[in-house]
Each structure stands twice: as C-alpha cells, then as structure tokens.
C-alpha cells in the first residue's frame, strides 16, 4: 500500500493528522468530523509508512462496540489480522494486562472480574457482617464512593477522614472490601485499571518493557478520560512523546461520572512539544444546524475553540414548537413522526431526546396510542439480565469454587431449602477464617454444623456443582453452557414465573447457548485462558457497557447522554425549559452549567437534516405542576436559524353562563388553546385544536385518562377550569 492509498480520501486537516511524524498529538475533532476515520488511517500510516509492527501499537476507546469497529476497519484497510495489536477499551486492555502479569499485580492466576451488580451484592454482605446501618450508609452510595476513589487512584489507606464519622465508616468499609476482594481473587471494573497502573508504577522492569513495546499509543474520546485512565496513559508514554489523542472538549458531558475535561488542557502542559490539529469539517449535519450549535457552544468560556462547517448547504431551519403542556408536546412530536413515516422514511432514523428519563412516559403513551413502534434506548443489555447472570454464576462456580459473588447469587437460586441463617453462618466463618464461602461451607459440613434439612440441601448443591464440572470436561463451550443451563434447574425455575416475563427469561437462557456457540475464541490468546474463562470475562466486560443493542425499525427514545456518538436524519429535542434543561442542579454552578450547554450542543449535532426543539408553557413532572421559563439555551441560538411553529385555530372569547360562576364552553365561540377543561364522562383534559364554526364547531381535547377525543361543542358541555 502506498502513501496515496492511505490519505487520498481525507480532507486537508485529516491528512495532516494522519501523516504527521510520530510525536505527541492532540486532534481536536468536532462532532461528525470523521475522528474514527482519522484514527484508523493513522494506524495504517504507522504500519505501512512508518514501518511499525502491529505489535507496537496500543489503541484505546470507550466501548467494546467502538473497539470492535476500529479493529474491523483496520483489518479491512490493511488486509491483515489485528490480533497482535492491543485495540480495546480501557477496562478490556487492563484486564488483558492483568491476565498476563497477575503475579506482578499481586493477584491469583484465576482471578475473576465482577460487574457492578455482583459488586453491590458483595458490599451488602460485607456491611451486614460489619453490622453497618444500611439506611445511614446505603450500599449503592458506598459502591459509588469506592469506585470514585479508585477512579482517582486512591486506596483506602491513603484517605484521611479526619473527625468525620460518616467518612470514617466509608473508609472502613472500603478497606474491608479491598481485603475481601483480595482474599477471594475478585476484581471489579474500577480495580482493573487501578491495579494495572499500580503494577506498572511499582515494577520498573515491567514498565520499561511496555514503554519500549508500544511505540505509539492512540486514544479515542479523550475528553471522557478520568484521573486513573489519564495516569495510565501518562505512565506508558512519559518521556516518549508518543501519545496520539483524539477528543472534543465541546462534547465532554460525563463529569458526573468522573470524566475530567481538564485532561484536554493538561495534555498541552504535560506534552509541551505536542502538535494540535483541529478537525472542523462536519460530514453529518446541514449548515443551519451547525451554525446554531456553533453559536450556542461559543457561550462557554472554558473551551479550546473551533467552528464546525459543512459543504452540503444550509438545509432547513430549526423548528421551534411552544407546547401548552407536556401532553401537547408529545402529541405534536408524534404527529410529526407519523407524517414523516407516511412520506416513506424509516422510523429508526428518528430520535426523541430528553434530559430526564421521567420525560419519556408521555411520548411512550402517545406512540403506543398511535401504534407507532418505538424503543427506549439503553434498556437492560443481554448480559445484564437476571437469568443470564444466574446462568453465568453457575459457570463461574464450576470453574472457580472461590468466586464468592457467584456463590452468593446461586446458592439458593433456584430455591433449594438453604435458609438465610445457614448462609449467614457460612459468611461468618469465611470472615473469621479469612477464606472463601465455598471453603467455609465445606468446613461447616465436615463439622456437622448444619441441621439435617440444611445439610441435605448443602450436599445437593455441592453435588450439583461438582457434577456440572465433571460433565463439562471435553465438551465444546456451547455444550458446557447448555449443560449448566439445563442441569441447574434455571429453565424450570423461570418457567414458573407468570406471564411473558418467564417465557422471555427462558428464551434468553436459550440465547445464551447461541452466544456461546458464536463466541469468537482466539486460540492464540496471550493470557492462555480456557475458552470458558474467556467467555466469562467477555460477558463481564460486555455487562459493563452502557450502549444499547442494534435497533429494529422503530422510533428511538433516549436521554441526551445516551445519544452521544449517534446520528439521526430527524431529531426532536424536547423539554428545553429552565430547571429541566439546564437542570435545576446546575444553574447556580458555572462549571455544571457549561457541561449542560455542552450536552445541548451534543443533542443539536445528532441531527443530520431536521431538528425540532420544543418546550412547554406548563409541565407536570415529578408529581408537580410547574410553569417554567424557556431554556436560556434557546436565547443563545440566533433567531435567524429558527422557524417558530404555530398551531392554527379560531380563538374567541368563552361564554360565561349565569347558572354558575365557572366558565363553560358554549356554541357561540372558542377559547384560548391550552385551556384545561372537564367533561362529565372523560374527566379533565387540555384543548389542543379547534375546527369548524357554529353548530359544526368541534374541539380536540387530550384527556388525562381517556386520551385524545374530538367533541362537538354543541353537545360536549365542557366546563372550564
């Protein structure tokens, strides 16, 4: 492959980024500017032109899906296998490192990765054994505290709690949790990278080896890195100036989960000889959408600066709809969607974006009422589902008896007569003897500690696990999974659940067997793990993903955070009101408000051709009726890029009857749209449209309970509220 084959299809800025000499580089890549294309072509350039071996390249991204896409595109471009390249997520690559260097990392060779759900279970058990009040110290809050400390690279022994009793208890639980995980050979997600970093930091020979091996380190979505991730990148590249990062400070929207936008600015200090290149040509959106997004984000002070542009023309203006309330907003959006689909467009090209999950209900109701297929993006992924986690726990325990998380999950699932007291006794001995739950159970059984009923149940459980292990010997992976699913009793257990849920769980268990059958097993894996262990590690890492599955042809509903990285021909950004977007939690803090503005920028730049923004004059949210002001972000978009949408209607004064002091809608006129009314049969509702006049005058009302109705005013006898 020659030089032209690699860079001919790139624009000038992309070409410069791809073909620059190897050095520290910061690629400031705007939304839709082809950053993945640049990364892939940069790797091709390094291998074909700079003559680096694939073995010498480390490429990091944030999701398994993105890593898989990058690996596939590299292989397609170079027509070579990318197996010897380290391309993956931070967690995935750290896991790979720890498998190869478990001794230097002070881990057992059969350590197990646990996901957030299993981590929470361990914390709950630990707190119970420590007699910690879980009302004052909620386990989820404790889990958040522990992970946040690890993301900052802080061990329990380094925390100075001072005289704060609440903080002291958190540190005490953190310390006990570290001990438990070390004893049991368990590694949570946050631990993966921290442990890998510490192994490099504390072993000069190992660090020198990897600094020499990785001649070029490339990072995608650099603005989303947290403290420990950046520290890991730094320790690998310090003194080498071989860190190539691609990011966009204007799309840094994950500060609430530890991402540090400061890393973008610190890069320039830590690598003073770096080269900065801006990718500003957008290949996604039309001109008006981009000009609006540029104007909005320019209101942020803490940014590195760039301006998106396109060569495809200005396109349609941004539509702005002022709704009477959240019901009217949803009705308007769904009607627009129906019209768009009737014109021959795909539903999957439509996204409804909102700031809070609580906003989705109205849209779901309206979509269901009109028979419009939809999906709430970001629901439970396959490996997150309860029945799948149960089946995987059986597989874990057959291979690794010391996995306490798996033991906890399935010792009485399906129910087999092992009560809480029996399990508590096992936990107590495990803690006192500093051993695993499995070993403690065996010891208590030998000591004849259990009641006859509990003893029989325990023996049955032990026999089941041993028999599964014996039966799995020599079987292919999918046969091992099938054997565990069938012999564990999970199929019959979930069949007993009422309705569609039980049936869906059984189907998922069957699909797990298919997943094992289709699993891509690398026979040359550097970790020398069994096929089962690779599959279990794959499942644990996949469960940590926050991205949704591929969609069918249906409308996508999602939060603005979930929309990052996606694009749609038609986008609806709803609920742009003060207190909702920007969130009421951010309006008094400049840094938080700027992140909210970046979130709005991300939302706008998801739209390819058509963008509609809406807000409501009144909204019932979290059980309260509010009358919010339009979002300040609307004022920051120049009016020249916006077209306001008005609903046509006849508006005259209402008739006031003499019989009551309340207004009643009669046949001699209509009233202000958005008026709340009451009907004797349908209850309370909101007026959306008026049609006709005189005796034929009718009104469309969205009733809270009965839904949308057209009523003749001469018969309706509506009462104004």
PyMOL commands that set and color helices and strands:
alter all, ss='L'
color gray80, all
select helices_A, chain A and resi 3-7+12-19+35-48+54-56+64-78+90-100+116-129+139-151+156-158+165-184+189-201+204-213+222-224+227-237+249-251+255-257+262-270+287-297+326-342+347-349+357-369+382-384+386-399+404-410+420-433+437-446+452-472+477-487+490-495+499-518+531-543+560-563+590-604+632-635+639-641+694-696+713-716
alter helices_A, ss='H'
color red, helices_A
select strands_A, chain A and resi 25-29+57-61+86-89+112-113+186-187+216-219+243-247+275-279+318-323+350-354+374-376+555-559+568-573+607-616+619-621+624-626+642-645+655-656+663-665+676-679+683-691+698-703+707-712+718-720
alter strands_A, ss='S'
color yellow, strands_A
deselect
rebuild
show_as cartoon
